[in-house]
Amino acid sequence: MKIKDFLESEIRSNILIKVKPQKINKKSPHWKGSIYSENILVAKVKIPNYHKRIMHQSKSKYIARDLHLTEEEFNGLIECPFKSNDFYKKMSKIKK
């Protein structure tokens, strides 16, 4: 399955709402979010701008990679069924 085309604003809001990066660097044009599990840094992710432009798979795949998500999991995160708890369960498995 390929990553679907989503609006940058959709990806941004789902990262901020579901992934909930604990630290966000807002100094650059593209925010960077740090994600922690039990006080251990497990991922850093680029947070897209709030544009109504479509972000194609060629760019979305890098965000999915940073979040340690498969293409299917990334689509689920953006489309809705992939909940915040699901994401953090996955992150807790990575740090071990």
N, C-alpha and C positions, 0 to 999 in steps of 0.2 A: 504494500500500500504506500502510495506517495503522500507527502504532506500536502494538504489542500491549500488553496490560496485563501488567505484571510486578510482583512483590513488590518493595517498596522495598529489602529486604535483598539481592535478586538484583542490582538495579541497583548498589547500593553495592559489593558484593563484586566485581562485574565491573569497575567503574571502578577500584577499588583494585588489583586483580590485573592487569588487561589494560592500562589506560591508565597506571597507575602515576604519579599526579601527584608531581612532585618536591618541591613545598612544599605542606603542608596546614595551613590555619589551623583549629585545633581549638577556638578560644575561643568561637565562637558555637554555638547549638544545631545549626545545619546547617553542617557543615564545608565549606570552600571549598578546592579544589585548583587549583594553578597547574601548567600543563603547558608544558614547554620542549622545543624542538627545536634542537639545536646552540647552547645557551645563549641562545636567543631565546624570550621568552614568546609562545606561540601561542594559548593558551586558558586561561580560568579556568572552573571548573565547580563547581556546587553538588553536594555528595555527600550523597545521602539518608541518613536515619537507618537504624538496623538494626531496622526494623519488619517485621512479617509482614503489613502492610497492602498492598493493591494500589495501585500508582501508575498511574493512568489516563493515556491519551494527552494529556489536557489539561495535565498537569504534566510528563510525560516529554518532550514536544516541546521544552520549554525546555532541558532537559539535552542533548538531541540537538543543538539549535541551538548551545549553548555549546561542544560538542565538534566542531562543523562536520561533523556526520554527517547523511546523508539518513535518512528514516524506515526504509528497508530496511537501511542500514548500522547504525543504532542497534539494530534488532531482531537483526541478526547479532552485534553486539557482546555483547548480553546472552544470546542463545541459544547462542553458542559459536563458530561458524566464523570470526568476525571476530577475528583474533589481534592481539596487541600490536604485532607488526611491521607489520601492515596499517594499524593506526591511525597509527603514527609515519611511515609512508610518506606517508599522506594529509596529516599535519601539515607535513611537510617541503615539500610542494607549496604549501601555503597561505602560508607565510612569504615566498615568492618574489614 
